[in-house]
């Protein structure tokens, strides 16, 4: 929770998780912030505020996580290539320094 100098909760950090991953962000609460005293802001109260104010549904969050996972999996398939003067482009390979290979045993 983020509170101002008057002890009004003005923002909430949140996270939504499923088997494929997690989305998280910070939600700035709509003004007025209400009359709930800071000491009375329980997790249940904060979740209630988020459910009232966040426009996204669990299905939308799950779809966003699935899309992010799909993009990450696609990115793993990308490989850098460099021009080759006498033929088609060639893959760029990363070499591991000998010190790292020796230290791995």
Secondary structure as GFF3:
##gff-version 3
##sequence-region A 1 105
A	DSSP	beta_strand	2	3	.	.	.	ID=ss1
A	DSSP	beta_strand	9	18	.	.	.	ID=ss2
A	DSSP	beta_strand	21	28	.	.	.	ID=ss3
A	DSSP	three_ten_helix	38	40	.	.	.	ID=ss4
A	DSSP	alpha_helix	43	53	.	.	.	ID=ss5
A	DSSP	alpha_helix	58	77	.	.	.	ID=ss6
A	DSSP	beta_strand	81	84	.	.	.	ID=ss7
A	DSSP	beta_strand	87	91	.	.	.	ID=ss8
A	DSSP	alpha_helix	98	103	.	.	.	ID=ss9
###
